[in-house]
Amino acid sequence: MATKTLFVTCGATVPFPELVELVLSQECFEGLKNYGFIRVIVQFGRGYKDDFERRLNTIHGIPQRCSLGDRELGCCSGESLSMSVLGALEIIGIEYSTRVHDIVRIADLVISHAGTGSILDSLRLEKPLIVCVNDRLMDNHQQQIADKFQQKNYVWACKPQPCEFYDCLRKSQSEQLNSFPQAHNVQFENQLIKLAFTSSNVNTL
């Protein structure tokens, strides 16, 4: 079985602890190992480093190994955390990177929050993508955006709930998504921008 890398991005500014907890759960680890993954890279966002570190410390009490992202990945800026779980799965955490595209390129699967930019980055690089909606946001246009992409079978979409999340993870290993058009899809992207703008305005009224 080929060895694989998972990249998880929560966005650069707003923490998404529910997604992090799902990814760092024992059930997720066991599934990833069974699917041939050996590395999980989590971009958890600015200001969430201490919480991420505490979460790692709760996993079987296995000690962490701290290092610089540049040394671990050759493509990350800033500080990262790395550890091995059960000798088979390496976890690397970064707050933020200006070279996310480089990380996406080495990933075999991406799990992203439902930000339009993060979704398009992965699809343009032809990476299979699970979109997890942060349903705690006040202007929750993320659900509508995720629905649009899922309707076209470009992504698997879920809320940060274990049953939905693990179902998407299983689908990512057995189902095929439609290819995202490589030509600049202005009409579709304008629909997404309008959707996000309209939703934000409604929530401020």
C-alpha positions in Angstrom: 0.0 0.0 0.0 1.3 3.4 -0.9 2.1 5.8 1.9 0.1 9.0 2.0 -0.1 12.5 3.5 -3.2 14.3 4.7 -3.3 18.1 4.9 -5.9 19.7 7.1 -6.4 23.5 6.9 -8.6 25.4 9.3 -7.9 28.8 7.8 -5.4 31.4 9.0 -7.5 33.5 11.3 -10.5 31.8 12.9 -9.7 28.7 15.0 -11.8 25.6 14.2 -11.3 23.4 17.3 -14.1 21.0 16.3 -12.3 20.0 13.1 -8.9 19.7 14.9 -10.4 17.4 17.6 -12.0 15.2 14.9 -8.7 14.9 13.0 -6.8 14.1 16.2 -9.2 11.5 17.5 -8.2 7.9 17.9 -10.9 6.8 15.4 -9.6 9.1 12.8 -6.0 7.9 13.4 -7.0 4.3 13.1 -8.8 5.0 9.9 -6.0 7.0 8.4 -3.5 4.2 9.2 -5.7 1.6 7.6 -6.0 3.8 4.5 -2.2 4.0 4.2 -1.6 7.5 5.6 1.7 8.0 7.4 1.6 11.8 7.9 -1.0 14.4 9.0 -0.2 18.1 8.6 -2.6 20.4 10.4 -2.7 24.2 9.7 -4.6 25.2 12.8 -4.5 29.0 12.5 -3.0 31.9 14.4 -3.6 32.0 18.2 -4.4 28.3 18.5 -0.9 26.9 19.1 -1.3 26.3 22.9 -4.6 24.5 22.5 -3.2 22.4 19.7 -0.3 21.5 21.9 -2.5 20.6 24.8 -4.6 18.4 22.5 -1.5 16.5 21.4 -0.5 16.0 25.0 -3.8 14.2 25.7 -3.2 11.5 23.0 -1.9 8.4 24.8 0.5 10.6 26.8 3.0 10.3 24.0 5.7 13.0 24.2 6.0 15.6 21.5 9.0 16.5 19.4 9.2 20.2 18.6 11.0 21.5 15.5 10.9 24.1 12.8 8.5 23.7 10.0 11.2 24.3 7.4 13.1 21.3 8.7 10.0 19.0 8.8 8.4 19.9 5.5 10.7 22.1 3.6 7.7 24.3 2.8 6.4 25.9 6.0 7.1 29.2 7.6 6.8 29.5 11.4 7.0 27.0 14.2 5.6 23.6 14.1 5.0 20.6 16.3 5.7 17.0 15.3 5.1 13.7 17.0 4.7 10.0 16.2 1.6 8.1 17.2 1.9 4.3 17.7 5.0 4.4 15.6 3.0 4.7 12.4 1.5 8.2 12.1 3.3 11.5 12.2 1.4 14.6 13.2 2.8 18.0 12.2 1.1 21.2 13.3 1.6 24.7 11.9 -0.1 28.0 12.8 0.2 29.5 9.3 2.2 29.2 6.2 2.7 31.5 3.2 3.4 28.5 1.1 0.2 26.5 1.6 0.2 25.6 -2.1 3.4 23.7 -1.6 1.8 21.7 1.2 -1.3 21.0 -0.9 0.9 19.7 -3.7 2.4 17.0 -1.5 -0.9 16.0 0.0 -2.9 12.9 -1.2 -6.1 14.2 0.6 -7.1 17.6 1.8 -9.6 18.4 4.6 -10.5 22.0 4.7 -12.8 24.5 6.3 -15.4 25.8 3.9 -13.6 29.0 2.9 -13.9 29.6 -0.8 -10.1 30.4 -1.2 -9.0 27.2 0.5 -11.5 25.1 -1.5 -10.4 26.5 -4.8 -6.7 26.2 -4.0 -7.1 22.4 -3.5 -9.4 21.8 -6.5 -7.1 23.8 -8.8 -4.3 21.5 -7.8 -6.6 18.5 -8.4 -6.6 17.2 -4.9 -9.5 15.1 -3.4 -11.1 17.4 -0.9 -13.3 17.0 2.2 -14.9 20.3 3.2 -16.0 20.6 6.9 -18.3 23.5 7.6 -17.6 25.7 10.6 -21.2 26.0 11.7 -20.4 28.3 14.6 -19.7 31.3 12.4 -22.2 34.1 12.7 -22.5 34.6 8.9 -22.7 30.9 8.1 -22.4 31.2 4.4 -19.9 28.3 4.6 -22.8 25.7 4.5 -24.2 27.2 1.3 -20.8 27.3 -0.3 -20.0 23.7 0.7 -23.4 22.7 -0.7 -22.7 24.3 -4.1 -19.4 22.5 -4.5 -21.0 19.2 -3.3 -23.9 19.5 -5.7 -21.4 19.5 -8.5 -19.6 16.5 -7.0 -16.4 18.5 -6.6 -16.0 17.8 -2.9 -17.4 15.7 0.0 -19.0 18.0 2.5 -19.8 17.6 6.2 -20.4 19.3 9.5 -17.9 18.8 12.3 -19.9 15.8 13.6 -18.2 12.4 14.0 -20.7 10.4 11.9 -20.6 12.8 9.0 -16.9 13.4 9.1 -15.9 9.7 9.2 -18.4 8.9 6.5 -16.7 11.5 4.2 -13.3 10.0 5.1 -14.5 6.6 4.1 -15.9 8.0 0.8 -12.6 9.7 0.0 -11.0 6.3 -0.2 -13.7 4.6 -2.4 -15.4 7.2 -4.5 -14.4 9.4 -7.4 -15.2 13.2 -7.6 -15.7 15.2 -10.7 -12.7 17.0 -12.0 -12.8 20.8 -11.3 -12.5 22.8 -14.6 -9.0 24.0 -15.0 -10.1 26.9 -17.2 -10.9 29.9 -15.0 -14.6 29.4 -14.2 -15.6 33.0 -13.8 -19.3 32.3 -13.8 -19.1 29.7 -11.0 -16.8 31.8 -8.9 -19.0 34.9 -9.3 -21.9 32.8 -8.0 -19.9 31.9 -4.9 -18.8 35.5 -4.3 -22.5 36.7 -4.6 -23.6 33.9 -2.3 -21.1 34.9 0.4 -21.8 38.6 0.0 -25.6 38.2 0.1 -25.4 36.0 3.2 -23.1 38.4 5.0 -25.4 41.3 4.3 -28.5 39.4 5.5 -26.8 38.6 8.8 -25.9 42.2 9.4 -29.5 43.5 8.9 
